[in-house]
């Protein structure tokens, strides 16, 4: 990766660019840009990392997520933030958090068992040990994908797949809204409303450039991340994929989950839905899926019996979400969907045929 340019952000007067501002927020050293896409920028200096979050991120909710990540109750699950564990802002207004550096996953040696064990531990967290807990972000991400799909043109060759993806997502969003309303009514808390927009993902390669931006500039309503506390459910990561695993201390430390942007209370099935969706689409080998699921269940995760009884709905939603983003990306870039995108589109058609 390259060191950040020492110049200012274009059109920003004397304000430094995001990578430069992030590097200045860390101890002195040679900076390395780990990511700079859309409204998310990540810079490493030595053993410290600074991350700029999207401008629309609610600071209070992000602070609650940081407090959870710093909790001793999650010390063997989440990488804790550097202290003081509170966000501040870049000159451009984006929230900033700071973390220890962790070594990422080697694609040739994916730690599926560690991933399954960490997710099971996360889902078993005693919520009483934490402070206010926002809702997990996964269902709102599906809603944002639906909003983006509805705004994007589609090649007529993929019209049926688009219709299938849209119907799956619309059903998911409606069911999520109903479930939130019921849970809120039972607890006396307000129900969340879906947003729009979507961040890129890294599992698998087809989704790596799924788009940039998240909550800012793409809103279809109030942010789903402004609730003081979510009723019911388990503590969930909200955005699990292989890019969310690191070894700390690098390079041979224990595996930990990173990225708390969607951490919150919800249905734990959503955390396994992505690999489940890729397995069902033929994009993840069955042996890898069984390693992940087997470790998750061995560590006490999930109910007994057929796993698809509780994974099917979220897995269908994630299949449609990535199919939708593939179509959005195709329209944006003026190129046809890739091979993995087509597999997801075909999965949507199969799901629609079974409905």
Secondary structure, DSSP 8 states (H G I E B T S, - for coil): -----SSB-TTSTT-B-HHHHHHHTS-SS-EEEEEEETTEEEEEETTEEEEE--TT--HHHHHHHHHHHTSGGGTTTB--B-SS---EE-TTS-EEEEEE--EE--TTS--HHHHHHHHHHHHT--GGGSS---B-SHHHHHHHHHHHHHHS---GGGHHHHHHHHHHHHHHHHHHHHHHHHHHHHHT--------------SSGGGTTS-S--STT--SSS-TT--S---SSEEE-SS-SGGGEEEESTTTSEEEE---TT-EEE-THHHHHHHHHHHHTTSS-HHHHHHHHHHHHHTT-S-SS-THHHHHHHHHHHHHHHHHHHHHHHHHHTS---HHHHHHHHHHHHHHHH-
